[in-house]
Protein backbone atom coordinates (compact mmCIF):
# COMPACT_ATOMS: atom_id res chain seq x y z
CA UNK A 1 0.00 0.00 0.00
CA UNK A 2 1.05 3.58 -0.58
CA UNK A 3 2.36 5.68 2.27
CA UNK A 4 0.34 8.70 3.43
CA UNK A 5 0.70 11.36 0.75
CA UNK A 6 -1.73 14.16 0.08
CA UNK A 7 0.15 15.24 -3.06
CA UNK A 8 -0.56 13.50 -6.35
CA UNK A 9 2.34 13.76 -8.79
CA UNK A 10 3.63 12.46 -12.10
CA UNK A 11 1.48 10.48 -14.52
CA UNK A 12 -1.39 10.21 -12.03
CA UNK A 13 -1.51 13.99 -11.57
CA UNK A 14 -1.38 14.74 -15.31
CA UNK A 15 -4.16 12.25 -16.06
CA UNK A 16 -6.10 12.48 -12.81
CA UNK A 17 -9.57 13.22 -14.19
CA UNK A 18 -9.28 10.51 -16.84
CA UNK A 19 -8.00 8.04 -14.25
CA UNK A 20 -10.99 8.66 -11.98
CA UNK A 21 -13.35 8.16 -14.91
CA UNK A 22 -11.62 4.90 -15.79
CA UNK A 23 -11.59 3.32 -12.33
CA UNK A 24 -15.25 4.28 -11.76
CA UNK A 25 -16.28 2.76 -15.11
CA UNK A 26 -17.35 6.16 -16.37
CA UNK A 27 -19.53 6.98 -13.36
CA UNK A 28 -17.30 9.51 -11.61
CA UNK A 29 -18.61 12.53 -13.52
CA UNK A 30 -22.26 11.93 -12.67
CA UNK A 31 -21.35 11.03 -9.08
CA UNK A 32 -19.37 14.20 -8.42
CA UNK A 33 -22.08 16.34 -9.99
CA UNK A 34 -24.67 14.76 -7.70
CA UNK A 35 -22.46 15.26 -4.65
CA UNK A 36 -21.87 18.93 -5.50
CA UNK A 37 -25.59 19.40 -6.11
CA UNK A 38 -26.12 18.02 -2.60
CA UNK A 39 -23.91 20.81 -1.20
CA UNK A 40 -26.80 23.27 -1.82
CA UNK A 41 -24.39 26.03 -2.86
CA UNK A 42 -25.74 29.58 -2.69
CA UNK A 43 -25.10 32.23 -5.36
CA UNK A 44 -22.94 34.37 -3.07
CA UNK A 45 -21.11 31.47 -1.39
CA UNK A 46 -17.50 31.94 -0.28
CA UNK A 47 -15.99 28.47 -0.65
CA UNK A 48 -12.75 27.09 0.78
CA UNK A 49 -11.81 24.18 -1.53
CA UNK A 50 -9.16 22.16 0.34
CA UNK A 51 -6.96 20.11 -1.97
CA UNK A 52 -8.61 21.50 -5.09
CA UNK A 53 -6.70 19.24 -7.49
CA UNK A 54 -7.27 19.92 -11.19
CA UNK A 55 -10.18 22.23 -10.46
CA UNK A 56 -12.86 19.87 -11.80
CA UNK A 57 -14.95 20.17 -8.64
CA UNK A 58 -14.52 23.95 -8.61
CA UNK A 59 -15.66 24.06 -12.24
CA UNK A 60 -18.95 22.45 -11.24
CA UNK A 61 -19.35 24.49 -8.05
CA UNK A 62 -18.96 27.74 -10.00
CA UNK A 63 -22.04 26.81 -12.04
CA UNK A 64 -24.14 27.23 -8.91
CA UNK A 65 -22.62 30.60 -7.98
CA UNK A 66 -23.30 34.15 -9.04
CA UNK A 67 -20.91 37.00 -9.80
CA UNK A 68 -20.36 37.68 -6.09
CA UNK A 69 -19.42 34.12 -5.19
CA UNK A 70 -15.79 33.11 -4.63
CA UNK A 71 -13.72 29.97 -4.37
CA UNK A 72 -10.39 29.89 -2.56
CA UNK A 73 -8.76 26.82 -4.12
CA UNK A 74 -5.87 25.45 -2.03
CA UNK A 75 -3.56 23.10 -3.93
CA UNK A 76 0.15 22.38 -3.45
CA UNK A 77 0.77 19.87 -6.26
CA UNK A 78 2.52 21.72 -9.08
CA UNK A 79 1.15 19.52 -11.88
CA UNK A 80 -2.37 19.59 -10.46
CA UNK A 81 -2.20 23.34 -9.88
CA UNK A 82 -1.12 23.94 -13.48
CA UNK A 83 -4.31 22.23 -14.66
CA UNK A 84 -6.31 24.19 -12.11
CA UNK A 85 -4.91 27.48 -13.45
CA UNK A 86 -5.56 26.52 -17.09
CA UNK A 87 -9.11 25.42 -16.33
CA UNK A 88 -10.08 28.63 -14.56
CA UNK A 89 -7.96 31.23 -16.31
CA UNK A 90 -9.92 34.47 -16.61
CA UNK A 91 -12.58 33.66 -13.98
CA UNK A 92 -12.18 36.29 -11.26
CA UNK A 93 -14.32 34.27 -8.84
CA UNK A 94 -11.59 31.69 -8.22
CA UNK A 95 -8.46 32.43 -6.22
CA UNK A 96 -5.74 29.76 -6.38
CA UNK A 97 -3.47 29.41 -3.35
CA UNK A 98 -0.29 27.33 -3.12
CA UNK A 99 -0.98 26.30 0.46
CA UNK A 100 -0.66 23.10 2.47
CA UNK A 101 -4.00 22.41 4.10
CA UNK A 102 -2.48 20.78 7.19
CA UNK A 103 -0.36 23.86 7.97
CA UNK A 104 -1.83 26.97 9.58
CA UNK A 105 -3.15 29.59 7.17
CA UNK A 106 -5.55 32.51 7.07
CA UNK A 107 -7.71 33.26 4.06
CA UNK A 108 -8.29 36.90 3.01
CA UNK A 109 -11.85 36.45 4.29
CA UNK A 110 -13.67 33.74 6.19
CA UNK A 111 -15.52 31.20 4.07
CA UNK A 112 -19.21 30.31 4.31
CA UNK A 113 -18.54 26.76 3.09
CA UNK A 114 -15.47 24.51 3.34
CA UNK A 115 -15.26 21.47 1.04
CA UNK A 116 -12.69 18.67 1.05
CA UNK A 117 -13.04 15.84 -1.46
CA UNK A 118 -11.13 12.53 -1.14
CA UNK A 119 -8.16 14.13 0.62
CA UNK A 120 -8.57 13.47 4.36
CA UNK A 121 -8.21 9.70 4.03
CA UNK A 122 -4.74 10.22 2.56
CA UNK A 123 -3.45 12.03 5.66
CA UNK A 124 -2.40 10.60 8.98
CA UNK A 125 -4.73 11.39 11.88
CA UNK A 126 -2.64 14.19 13.39
CA UNK A 127 -2.69 16.07 10.07
CA UNK A 128 -6.42 15.43 9.63
CA UNK A 129 -7.01 17.13 12.96
CA UNK A 130 -4.89 20.09 11.87
CA UNK A 131 -7.00 20.40 8.71
CA UNK A 132 -10.20 20.47 10.77
CA UNK A 133 -8.71 23.14 13.03
CA UNK A 134 -7.77 25.22 9.98
CA UNK A 135 -11.29 24.84 8.62
CA UNK A 136 -12.78 26.04 11.90
CA UNK A 137 -10.42 29.03 11.99
CA UNK A 138 -11.37 30.09 8.45
CA UNK A 139 -15.14 29.60 8.58
CA UNK A 140 -17.73 32.16 9.53
CA UNK A 141 -19.94 31.40 12.52
CA UNK A 142 -22.59 28.90 11.37
CA UNK A 143 -20.50 28.20 8.25
CA UNK A 144 -20.72 24.71 6.75
CA UNK A 145 -17.99 22.08 6.47
CA UNK A 146 -18.52 19.18 4.04
CA UNK A 147 -16.30 16.11 3.68
CA UNK A 148 -16.73 13.94 0.59
CA UNK A 149 -14.85 10.71 1.22
CA UNK A 150 -15.24 7.09 2.30
CA UNK A 151 -18.11 6.21 4.59
CA UNK A 152 -17.77 4.41 7.92
CA UNK A 153 -17.87 0.63 7.35
CA UNK A 154 -16.06 -2.59 8.23
CA UNK A 155 -13.54 -3.21 5.46
CA UNK A 156 -13.10 -6.87 6.36
CA UNK A 157 -16.82 -7.52 5.79
CA UNK A 158 -17.04 -5.63 2.51
CA UNK A 159 -17.06 -7.22 -1.00
CA UNK A 160 -13.70 -8.36 -2.36
CA UNK A 161 -13.39 -5.47 -4.83
CA UNK A 162 -13.93 -2.88 -2.08
CA UNK A 163 -11.47 -4.67 0.20
CA UNK A 164 -8.94 -4.88 -2.66
CA UNK A 165 -9.24 -1.17 -3.44
CA UNK A 166 -8.83 -0.13 0.20
CA UNK A 167 -6.01 -2.49 1.12
CA UNK A 168 -4.06 -2.83 -2.14
CA UNK A 169 -4.61 0.38 -4.13
CA UNK A 170 -5.30 3.11 -1.59
CA UNK A 171 -2.69 4.53 0.79
CA UNK A 172 -2.26 2.82 4.14
CA UNK A 173 -4.10 5.54 6.09
CA UNK A 174 -7.41 4.86 4.30
CA UNK A 175 -8.70 2.08 6.54
CA UNK A 176 -7.79 4.12 9.61
CA UNK A 177 -9.93 6.95 8.22
CA UNK A 178 -12.85 4.60 7.51
CA UNK A 179 -13.04 3.10 11.01
CA UNK A 180 -13.04 6.42 12.89
CA UNK A 181 -16.19 8.04 14.28
CA UNK A 182 -16.11 11.31 12.34
CA UNK A 183 -19.44 12.56 13.67
CA UNK A 184 -18.09 12.39 17.22
CA UNK A 185 -14.75 13.90 16.23
CA UNK A 186 -16.35 16.84 14.40
CA UNK A 187 -18.60 17.49 17.39
CA UNK A 188 -15.49 17.67 19.60
CA UNK A 189 -14.25 20.54 17.40
CA UNK A 190 -17.48 22.46 17.91
CA UNK A 191 -19.36 21.41 14.77
CA UNK A 192 -23.07 20.58 14.98
CA UNK A 193 -26.13 19.71 12.86
CA UNK A 194 -24.24 16.84 11.27
CA UNK A 195 -25.91 15.22 8.25
CA UNK A 196 -24.91 12.49 5.79
CA UNK A 197 -25.73 11.56 2.20
CA UNK A 198 -24.35 8.33 0.77
CA UNK A 199 -23.34 7.07 -2.68
CA UNK A 200 -21.99 3.93 -4.38
CA UNK A 201 -23.86 1.44 -2.18
CA UNK A 202 -23.09 3.50 0.94
CA UNK A 203 -19.31 3.14 0.62
CA UNK A 204 -18.90 6.87 -0.05
CA UNK A 205 -20.56 9.73 1.77
CA UNK A 206 -20.95 13.48 1.98
CA UNK A 207 -20.69 14.41 5.65
CA UNK A 208 -21.75 18.00 6.36
CA UNK A 209 -21.88 20.01 9.58
CA UNK A 210 -22.09 23.59 10.84
CA UNK A 211 -19.65 25.59 12.94
CA UNK A 212 -21.22 26.70 16.21
C-alpha positions in Angstrom: 0.0 0.0 0.0 1.1 3.6 -0.6 2.4 5.7 2.3 0.3 8.7 3.4 0.7 11.4 0.7 -1.7 14.2 0.1 0.1 15.2 -3.1 -0.6 13.5 -6.3 2.3 13.8 -8.8 3.6 12.5 -12.1 1.5 10.5 -14.5 -1.4 10.2 -12.0 -1.5 14.0 -11.6 -1.4 14.7 -15.3 -4.2 12.2 -16.1 -6.1 12.5 -12.8 -9.6 13.2 -14.2 -9.3 10.5 -16.8 -8.0 8.0 -14.2 -11.0 8.7 -12.0 -13.3 8.2 -14.9 -11.6 4.9 -15.8 -11.6 3.3 -12.3 -15.2 4.3 -11.8 -16.3 2.8 -15.1 -17.4 6.2 -16.4 -19.5 7.0 -13.4 -17.3 9.5 -11.6 -18.6 12.5 -13.5 -22.3 11.9 -12.7 -21.3 11.0 -9.1 -19.4 14.2 -8.4 -22.1 16.3 -10.0 -24.7 14.8 -7.7 -22.5 15.3 -4.6 -21.9 18.9 -5.5 -25.6 19.4 -6.1 -26.1 18.0 -2.6 -23.9 20.8 -1.2 -26.8 23.3 -1.8 -24.4 26.0 -2.9 -25.7 29.6 -2.7 -25.1 32.2 -5.4 -22.9 34.4 -3.1 -21.1 31.5 -1.4 -17.5 31.9 -0.3 -16.0 28.5 -0.6 -12.8 27.1 0.8 -11.8 24.2 -1.5 -9.2 22.2 0.3 -7.0 20.1 -2.0 -8.6 21.5 -5.1 -6.7 19.2 -7.5 -7.3 19.9 -11.2 -10.2 22.2 -10.5 -12.9 19.9 -11.8 -14.9 20.2 -8.6 -14.5 24.0 -8.6 -15.7 24.1 -12.2 -19.0 22.4 -11.2 -19.3 24.5 -8.0 -19.0 27.7 -10.0 -22.0 26.8 -12.0 -24.1 27.2 -8.9 -22.6 30.6 -8.0 -23.3 34.2 -9.0 -20.9 37.0 -9.8 -20.4 37.7 -6.1 -19.4 34.1 -5.2 -15.8 33.1 -4.6 -13.7 30.0 -4.4 -10.4 29.9 -2.6 -8.8 26.8 -4.1 -5.9 25.4 -2.0 -3.6 23.1 -3.9 0.2 22.4 -3.5 0.8 19.9 -6.3 2.5 21.7 -9.1 1.2 19.5 -11.9 -2.4 19.6 -10.5 -2.2 23.3 -9.9 -1.1 23.9 -13.5 -4.3 22.2 -14.7 -6.3 24.2 -12.1 -4.9 27.5 -13.4 -5.6 26.5 -17.1 -9.1 25.4 -16.3 -10.1 28.6 -14.6 -8.0 31.2 -16.3 -9.9 34.5 -16.6 -12.6 33.7 -14.0 -12.2 36.3 -11.3 -14.3 34.3 -8.8 -11.6 31.7 -8.2 -8.5 32.4 -6.2 -5.7 29.8 -6.4 -3.5 29.4 -3.3 -0.3 27.3 -3.1 -1.0 26.3 0.5 -0.7 23.1 2.5 -4.0 22.4 4.1 -2.5 20.8 7.2 -0.4 23.9 8.0 -1.8 27.0 9.6 -3.2 29.6 7.2 -5.5 32.5 7.1 -7.7 33.3 4.1 -8.3 36.9 3.0 -11.8 36.4 4.3 -13.7 33.7 6.2 -15.5 31.2 4.1 -19.2 30.3 4.3 -18.5 26.8 3.1 -15.5 24.5 3.3 -15.3 21.5 1.0 -12.7 18.7 1.1 -13.0 15.8 -1.5 -11.1 12.5 -1.1 -8.2 14.1 0.6 -8.6 13.5 4.4 -8.2 9.7 4.0 -4.7 10.2 2.6 -3.5 12.0 5.7 -2.4 10.6 9.0 -4.7 11.4 11.9 -2.6 14.2 13.4 -2.7 16.1 10.1 -6.4 15.4 9.6 -7.0 17.1 13.0 -4.9 20.1 11.9 -7.0 20.4 8.7 -10.2 20.5 10.8 -8.7 23.1 13.0 -7.8 25.2 10.0 -11.3 24.8 8.6 -12.8 26.0 11.9 -10.4 29.0 12.0 -11.4 30.1 8.5 -15.1 29.6 8.6 -17.7 32.2 9.5 -19.9 31.4 12.5 -22.6 28.9 11.4 -20.5 28.2 8.3 -20.7 24.7 6.7 -18.0 22.1 6.5 -18.5 19.2 4.0 -16.3 16.1 3.7 -16.7 13.9 0.6 -14.9 10.7 1.2 -15.2 7.1 2.3 -18.1 6.2 4.6 -17.8 4.4 7.9 -17.9 0.6 7.4 -16.1 -2.6 8.2 -13.5 -3.2 5.5 -13.1 -6.9 6.4 -16.8 -7.5 5.8 -17.0 -5.6 2.5 -17.1 -7.2 -1.0 -13.7 -8.4 -2.4 -13.4 -5.5 -4.8 -13.9 -2.9 -2.1 -11.5 -4.7 0.2 -8.9 -4.9 -2.7 -9.2 -1.2 -3.4 -8.8 -0.1 0.2 -6.0 -2.5 1.1 -4.1 -2.8 -2.1 -4.6 0.4 -4.1 -5.3 3.1 -1.6 -2.7 4.5 0.8 -2.3 2.8 4.1 -4.1 5.5 6.1 -7.4 4.9 4.3 -8.7 2.1 6.5 -7.8 4.1 9.6 -9.9 7.0 8.2 -12.8 4.6 7.5 -13.0 3.1 11.0 -13.0 6.4 12.9 -16.2 8.0 14.3 -16.1 11.3 12.3 -19.4 12.6 13.7 -18.1 12.4 17.2 -14.8 13.9 16.2 -16.3 16.8 14.4 -18.6 17.5 17.4 -15.5 17.7 19.6 -14.3 20.5 17.4 -17.5 22.5 17.9 -19.4 21.4 14.8 -23.1 20.6 15.0 -26.1 19.7 12.9 -24.2 16.8 11.3 -25.9 15.2 8.2 -24.9 12.5 5.8 -25.7 11.6 2.2 -24.3 8.3 0.8 -23.3 7.1 -2.7 -22.0 3.9 -4.4 -23.9 1.4 -2.2 -23.1 3.5 0.9 -19.3 3.1 0.6 -18.9 6.9 -0.1 -20.6 9.7 1.8 -21.0 13.5 2.0 -20.7 14.4 5.6 -21.7 18.0 6.4 -21.9 20.0 9.6 -22.1 23.6 10.8 -19.6 25.6 12.9 -21.2 26.7 16.2 
